Amino acid sequence: MRIPRPRRQSPPPVEPHLLTHVTATVWGPAEFIGLPPWRLAAKGLVTGVLGAGLIVGCGIAGAWTGWPALGGGEAGLVAVAVLAVRLLALRAGRALIGIVVVLGVCLVAQTPQVAAGMVLAERGHTRSAVVVSVEHGDQTGAGEDRYLCSVTDRDGEPLGVRIWRGCGPSVRPGDALTVVYDPEGRVPPRGVTGEVTDWGAVRGLAVTSGGLVVVSALAVVRSFRLRSAAHR
């Protein structure tokens, strides 16, 4: 006698309200039809601009004043945390908040180089330095070898940092390199190869800042709830 096999039961269908809840938690509810209200979009843009401006502003102020808490990135990380808490208070989508935090941390890491260039471009002085040694450094993003020159000033005192701008395979110990330095000693000196400002770093900072503003604004817009609007 053949024993009938038990039929496989299909998993219960996912309830629509549960799927909606998960989507709202991850990406935000966005309970509006069509384009978002202009006030909501303006609120999102203001939130993103203030967040990115505070992060970059802390880095620039730290480089200008030499205050370690600002220039070291601690204040920038606090600004990222404040922005994340603000979005959490609005009950924005968790995925968007995570992206905001990642972009904010990247912005904190990019700001010091750009801030140092701004300080040197504004109040830096140029002088000649003597090359003591030349070494190969880490490879750049383009895959080219970077050369690092240890230099001293005219009095024979080492500058304390190795210069890569203007340093190359043709440079030998005893050669002279032109460097720009901060007379107040708040940012490290760097070699002069045309313009002091590193425009590649500036463009990278602008791209990251723009991404942070856009994602922050999107998080605010998608946090809109009809019930919250009705209670206002």
Residue, then its C-alpha position, 0 to 999 in steps of 0.5 A: m500500500r502506497i503511503p501518500r506523501p504530504r503536500r508541501q505547504s507554500p509559505p504564507p504570503v507576506e502581508p502588505h502592511l508588513l512590507t510597507h512597514v519594512t520599506a518605510t523603515v528602510w527608505g522612509p514612508a514618503e506619504f505624498i503623491g507626486l512631487p514633494p511639497w516645496r516646504l519639505a524639499a526646502k527643509g531637506l536642502v537646508t538640513g543637508v547644506l547646514g550639515a555639510g557646511l558645519i563639517v567643512g567649516c570645522g575643518i577649515a576653522g581648525a586649519w586656520t586657528g590650529w585648534p586640534a579639536l577642530g583640525g583633527g576631525e573630532a568636531g567634524l565627526v560630532a557634526v556628522a553625529v548631530l546630522a544623523v540624530r536629526l534624521l533619526a528624530l525625523r524617523a528618516g529611512r535607516a538606509l539613507i541615514g547610513i549613507v549620510v553617515v558614510l558620506g559625512v565621515c568621508l567629508v571629514a577625512q577629505t577636509p584637512q587637505v583642502a583646508a591646509g591648501m586654503v590656509l597656505a594660499e591665503r597667508g603662506h610664504t615661499r622659500s627655498a629648501v635643500v633636499v637631504s634625501v629622496e625616497h620612493g613613496d606609496q603608489t598614487g591612485a593613478g598607479e605612478d610612483r610618488y617620490l618623497c623628499s626630506v628637506t631642510d631650511r636655509d639654516g639646516e633645520p629639517l622641516g619635519v615633513r617629506i615633500w612630494r610636490g616638486c619631488g621626482p626621479s630627477v631630484r638629487p640630494g643637495d638640490a633646491l626645492t621651492v616650498v610654501y609654508d605657514p608662518e604661524g606653523r599651523v599647517p605643514p609646508r608643501g612643495v610648489t608646483g604651479e598653484v598652491t591649491d590642490w584642485g583635485a582635492v577641492r573637486g573631490l570635496a565638492v562631489t562628496s559635499g554635494g552627495l551629502v546634501v542630496v542624500s540628506a535632503l532625500a532622507v528628509v523628504r522621504s520621512f514625510r508622514l501624513r499623520s505627522a502633518a495632520h497634527r501640525 
